[in-house]
Amino acid sequence: MKNQYDIVVIGAGPAGAMAAHAAAQTGARVLLLEKDRQAGIPVRCAEGVGEGSFRKVFPQVPDSWICQRITKAVIHAPSGAELQIASRQTGLLLDRKQFDFDLAHRAVQAGAELFVKANVHGMHIDKTKGAQVQVHWLDHEATVTAQVVIGADGVESRVGRWAGLKTVTPLRDLDACAQVLAGPVDLPMDTCHFYFSEKVSPGGYVWIFPKGNGLANIGLGVSGDRCADARPYAQLQAFLHQHFPGIRPLSYTCGAVPCCAPMKKIVSDRLLLAGDAAHQVNPLTGGGIVNALLAGRLAGEIAGQAVQENDCSAERLREYEKTWQQTEGARLARAFRLKQAMFSLNDDSLNMLADTVLNLPFEKRTIINIFKHALLKKPSLIWDAVKVFT
């Protein structure tokens, strides 16, 4: 590890690896730091992406990244009513361990230097002299100087706080999640399932994402302000006991997802945030992989250009913030308003909604029509739904 780089990227998940790759391609000297022993470990993700949006980033998707292709989705109401969604959109279940590893390798091939087991425990930014990053790597302490720091250190991000940015997520908008990879699952492997019930997953939902070979990621999220009465792992165990009594978990993971409004400020002098660290997550679904890829790539490109221009001020880096807000950020703001409306529905309202949509012809049972019926008392949000899902 050298003492000086142009750009230091903290976190080698999708956002960080994409940022390091994009920055290295501009010719910048890039250091990529990962606290765990390998990029992609541990996996704390449901691993699902929309195929269309994912292929906009990677038109050619290696087979090694894909566990399962999803062609159908079923929503389960609290009453037990099942609603299959009429949609031609498809999804992919990724192998996040392989995917993240390959993204980090791709960054290294572009010229970035990757260090794993590297714990960043401090940072100081001087507007004129640069940024200093304190790193504990193996048995060594190092202070690395850089022109720009990209914080891609996840939902627990400390980088933004060190820079004085407002990164706090309200407890009600921070979903606590628990998930198992388990089998055997006697369900079609091309169909994902979503269960909604305030008794099972208040403020969130249950997901079943098949991964092939009779295995599935089964998990749920609970709004942070409801966890005292509904602990995620206990809720998940109860769900599994009821719906899959013979299932055997192969692995267990837990984590948190910032299902909040987008951060208004994600840059400062010599600093950019990307991915979960910048709350670039769809608040309605909790999905963030594609957003992280897009944000990381944009952050790396602009950081590299700023270094070339010898102008790493907040004003220069704000191009990243403005571009993000004008594109994906606006969509996430709409999704947050929809989330607030949808997760305020109680089980009786959800059952009535399911019954209403089930009375429609199958081809009319679309996501847009579900939201139109759910938001009849809040018609101003229907346009948000149209913009989010089209």
N, C-alpha and C positions, 0 to 999 in steps of 0.2 A: 504494500500500500504506500503510495507516494504521499508527500506532504501537501501537494497542490494539484488541483484539477480546475477545469473550467466549470463543470457542473457536477454536483453531487445529488444523486437520486436516492432517497431513503425509502426502502420497501421495494421488493422485487415481485410483487403480485402483478396482475394484468396492467394496471395503470403505470406502475413503476417501470416494468420491463418495456412497455411501449414507449414511455418517455425516454428511457435510456437509449433505446434503438433509434428513435427519431432524432435525438440530440447528437448521437454519435455520427449519424449520417450527414449532419451539417459540418462535420470536421471537428467538433468540440471534443475535448478530453473529458471523458465521463467516468465517474465512479458510481457503481450501483451497490448499495449496501442492503443486506437481508439478515434479519435477526435470527431466523431459523436455520437449520442445518442444510436446507435445500429449498429452492424456490418450488412452491407447490405443496409443501408439507408444513403443517397439517392442512387438510382440506376442511374448510368451514364454509360450505356453500351447497345449495341445492343443485347446482351445476347445470341448470336449464337456461337456454337462450332461444330467442326467436331466430329461426333459420335465415329469414330474409335480412334482418338487420345485421346478423353475424357475418353473412356473406358479403355485405357491403364493406366490411373491414378486411375479411379474408375470402376473396372469391373462390379460391381453391382451398378446401378444408381437408387436411390429411385425415385418412381413415383412423389413425391412431388417436386423434382427438375426440372421436365420436363413439359413444357407447350405444346410443339408441336414437333413432329418428322418431319423432312424435307427430302423428297425423290427426289425433282426436283429443278433445278435452271434455271432461264431464264435471259439472258443478253439483255438489250435494247440499241440499237445504237441510236445516235442523230437523225437519220432519222426516227426513229420509228420502224425499223426492229427488230424483236424478234428472238433471238437465244437460243433455249433450249439446255442445255449442256448434252451430252451423258456421263453419269457417274453412277456407282453403289454406289458411296459414299453417305452416309447419314449424316444429321446434326441434332442437337438438339437445340431447343429454351429453354433456362433455365429460371427458376424463380430466378433471381439473389438475390432478397431479402431473399428468403428462403434458397437458396444455401449458401450464405455468412454467414447467421445466423448459419446454421448447421455446417459449417466449423469452426467457432469460438467456438461453443459449443463442437465440437470434440476436439479442442485444450485444452479447459478447462477440459474436461474429462480425457485427457492425463496428466493433472497436471499443465498446465499453469494458471496463474492468469490474468484475463481480467478486465481492467478498461475502461469504455466508458466515453465520455465527458472529455477525458484527452488530453489536448493540450500540445504537446511538443514544447517548445519555445527556447530551447538552448541545446547545447551539447559540451562537452570538452573531448578530448581523451588524456590520458597520456599513453605512450607506456608501462611504468612500473607499474603504479598504477591502471590503468583501465579507464573506461569511466564514465563520469558523465552526466546524463540526467536531464534537468530541465523540470518539469511537472507542469502545472496548472490543477488541478482536482477539479471540483466543486468550492468550496471556499478555497481550500488549495493549497499552493505552496510546492513542494517537490523536493528534489534532490536525484536521485536514482543512485547508483553506480553499474556497471556491468562489467563483463569480456569482453563481446562482445555485440555490438549493430547490429541489423539487420534492415536496413532501407527499409521499404516496404510502404512508404508514398505517393505513386502515382506519377502522372506526375508532380505535383507541388512540388516534393520532395525538402526539405531543408536539410535533413540529409546528403546527398552526398556532398552538397556545404559546410556544416559545417566541413566536413572531408577533404576538399580540393580537392575532385574529380571533374573532368570536366564533368558536367552534362548538360551544355547548349545545347539546340537543335536549330539548324538553323531555322529561321522562315519559310523557304520554306518546311521544313520537319516536321513542327508541324501543324497537321490538326486541324482546329477548327470545331467542330461538333454540330449539333442541331438535336433533335429527339423528336417525339411525339409518345405516345401510343394512338392509335385512332381507331375508328370504326364508322359505319360498313364498313368493307372492303370486297367487293364482288370479292374475289379471292380464288382459291383453297388453303386450309390451309396447304397443304403439299409442297407448292412451294414458294421458295424465289426469289425475283427479284432484279436485279441490273441495274441501269441506268447510262450510261457514257455520259457526254457532258461537254465540257469546258464552255459552256454558263450557265449551271445549277449548276455544282459543279466542278469548275476549280481546278485541282490538286487532285481531290477525286472522289467520286461517290455517288449515291443515293442507299439506301438499303430499301427493304421491307421484314421484317421478320415476318411472321404470328405467332401469339401466341395462336390461337384457339378462339372459340366462336366469330368469326367475328372481332377480334381485331388483330392489327399488330403494331410492332415497325417500324416507317417510319422515316428515318433520312438521313442526308447527311454530308459529310465532304468537307471542302474547305481548300486548302493549305494556310498556314498562311500569305504568302506574296501576296495572292490574295484577302484577306478579305476586303480591303479598297473598292474594287469595287463589291464584292460579299459577302455580310454579310450572314452568314449561316442561321439565322432564317428567314430573308427576302427571301432568295432563297428557303428555305423549304416551306414557306407559298405560294410562287408562284407555286411551284411544286404541292402542294396539291390542290390548286385552279384549276389547269389545269387538273390533273388526277383523283382527288377524290373530286369533288365540294360539295358532300353531307356529307363528313366525319366530325366527331366531335372529337377533341382531348380530351382525358381524363387526360393526364399528359404531361408535357414538361420538357425536360432536355437539358443541354448543357455541353460541356466540350472540352478537347483537347486530342489528341493522338499523341505520339512521333513516327512518321513514318520515322525514321531516321536510319542511320547506327548504328550497335550495339556499345555500349560503350566499349572501349578497356580495361578500368580499372574499375572494380566494387568492388574491395576490397582495404582496407588499414589496418593499425594496428587496431585491435579490431573492425573492421567494415566490413559488407557485405551489398550490395544493391540487391534487388530482385523485380521482377515485373516491372511495369511502371517506378518506380524510377530508374531502371537500363536500361531502354529503351528496355526491352525484349518483344517487340511487333513485329508482322509481318508487315514490312513497306508497303507491297503490299496491304494487306487487312485491316490493323489496328486491327486485332484480337490479343488478348493477354491473354485470360483466361487460356488456357492450358499451355502456356509458364510460366505464373505466378505460376501455380500449381507446375510445374516441378522445376522451379527455387527456389521457396519457400521451397519445400521439401529438395532439395539438400543443400540449404543454412543452414537450420535448422540442418540437419544431421552433416554437417562439423563443424558448430559452436559448437554443442554439443560435438563432438569428440575433438575439440581444447580445450575446457574447461576441459575435462577429462585429457588431456595431459599437461595441464597448459602451453600451448603455443598458444597464440592468436595473434601472430605476423602476419604481412601481408604475410610473406613468407609461414606460415602454412595455412592461410586462402586462399591463392592463388590456392589451390587445387580446390576450388569451381569455381573460375574464369576459370581455365584451363579446367576443366571438362565441364563447360557450353560452352566455346568457341569451344571445339572439337566436341560437339554434336549439340545442338540447335543453338549456336551462328554462326556457319558456314552456316547453312541454312538461318538464318536471313540476313546474309551479302549478300548471293546470291539474296534473295528476294528484298533487297534494290537496287541492280543493276537492277533488273527487273522493279522495281517501277520507277526508273529514266527513263528507256526507254519507258515504257508503258504510263506514264502520260505526256510524251513529245509529244504524238500524238494529232493532232488537230482533230476537228470533221469530216472533210473530210476524213482523214486517218482512223478514227474509222469506218466510214460508208463503206469505201472500204474493210476494214478488215471483217466487218460483212457480206458483200455481198460475199466475197470470201469463208468464212467458210460455209455460207448457201448453197453454191453450192456443198458442200461435202455431201456424204451420211450421214444420221443421226448418225450412229455409229462412224463416224470419227470426229464428232463435239465435240471433247474433249478439255479440258483446255490446254493440251500439244500442240495440233495442232493449237489452237488459238495463242499461243505464238510463235510457229514455223513460222506461216505466218506473225505475227506482227514483228518478229525479223529477217526477211530475209536480211535486210541491216546490221544487227549486229549479225552475226552467232555465235560469241563467247559467246553470252548470251543464246543461245539455250540450252547448257549444264546446265547452271544455272537453266533454267526452268525445265529441266528433273529432276535435283537433288531436287528442291523445291517441285515438285508435284508428285514424286514417292517415 
